[in-house]
Amino acid sequence: MPASTSNVDTLETTKPEVIVDVNPATSEIIGHVPKSSVQEVSQTIENAQRAFQEWRNYPYPDRMRIFARFADLIRKDSENLAVLLTQEQGKTLNEARKEINEGIRAIELFSGEIGRMNGEKIESDRKGFIAYTLRSPLGVTAIVTPWNYPVSIPLWKIAPCVMSGNTVVFKPASFTPITGTKIVELLREAGMPPYVVNCVLGDGSSVGDSLVRDHRVKAVSFTGSTEVGTRINKLASEHQARVQAEMGGKNSCVVLEDADLELLTKDLVSAAFGVAGQKCTATSLLIVTEKIEAEVLRRVLKLVENIKVGNGMNEGVTMGPVVSQDRLDSILHYIELGKKEGAKLMAGGFRLKGSEYDKGFFVAPTVFKDVSMDMTIAQEEIFGPVLSIIPVSTFEEAIEVVNKSKYGLSSSIYTRDLTKALDFVQRVETGITHVNIPTNHIEYQLPFGGIKDSGIGPPEQGKSAIEFFTASRTVYVRYSW
Ligand code: NAP
């Protein structure tokens, strides 16, 4: 190889690498964000490990005060943060505002949860003994998150993790690095001591991989795809780190003949098409009894007609773009497969073109009917604004269809029949289920997590938030002999 070529190679590999952060509505570059090197990841873990020794003994009221200031700072800056979120991720400004409010709710709830970091006193068999359990923090925790909820997901993990005395190395998704960095900046401004919450940026396959492999990392809390979650679980388990992985979903909503269809269609606007369908809890399959299929379809098509797709910054827009060209291509690929495999396309099914659409990644809200569970669009997570209607003859068949999915995140049933509703709740194989409430409804004081291919390890949120981030220890004391 000539010397000059070799020099060019060397120069290129030593240049600091950057993430080119692009607005999915306009393709404008928002920023160039430097990626962390593998050495920086290692140094960050070391810093977090050192900070742990002090942070674990930091008084609880002082921890709570930092999080209270953090919530206030986010509240004060919420409009700027919402604009950043919309420009970086693509969701509408209203969706961004809602996500930020949810993030504040997570901070306030989980900073109070510290009261649940309790053990229990249990009667000992022996006279003169006291026996009890207590909970201790684990150490350095890796938090790896996706781009679809870049504020609320990190916050509902970081708050309980740090409140319970752990230190964090946080890796946000590469589509939303500026939002991720901003969260950590605000936490520092709120008075968080150095190196308690740290951020590393860059590709999952290098930065994320080296983080979760590191034996100094004692726990990994991950949200993202099933493929990556499964890999992370293997890597982290090799050094006995605890893993919690919230992964992909393919969520069904069953509609019975006595359902309130007005309520259903109102709920579907956000459940199926909100955030352009890029929600792990999005309703993707609508399982409808044959007698009401035509009426449900008519209502769904009407709601789709009223969705205004565009740049989420613009007034009146109700659905933004999908996050990237790759995601757009993948969604269009699934739509083609759906057509090929025999589903009937009733709305959308194409990339939106013309004027503002040409610069961004916009998909028309899409509806298929006559879908069956042997079709790819019924089995795989499309993660876009695509709703598939599956006709069934009976309630029994509906349950069978829901449980045919390899995923088990969320489900829902719309009916006024209490017996059928509760029968569904008992038999459906999902971590979260709803009656007359859409699949995307969650409240942080309850556990959140999937089963089957949707989750590994204990759920997040609720009581289990503190349980995951702490170890239970057992103590025996002889006080008289
Ligand atoms: P993803 O590709 O799995 O990425 C998630 C995070 O993992 C990102 O920060 C990513 O970094 C990182 N990562 C990728 N490869 C890695 C590796 N080998 N080692 C360590 N980290 C790695 O998922 P996504 O595309 O961001 O998000 C969409 C998926 O998330 C969907 O499947 C959706 O259902 C799921 N999700 C699930 C929930 C839930 O609670 N169940 C909630 C929201 C989203 P890069 O960004 O740099 O690749």
Residues whose N, C-alpha, C, O or C-beta is under 5 A from the ligand:
A	BS01	NAP	V144 T145 P146 W147 K171 P172 A173 S174 F175 G202 D203 G204 S205 G208 D209 T223 G224 S225 T226 V228 E246 M247 G248 G249 C280 S454
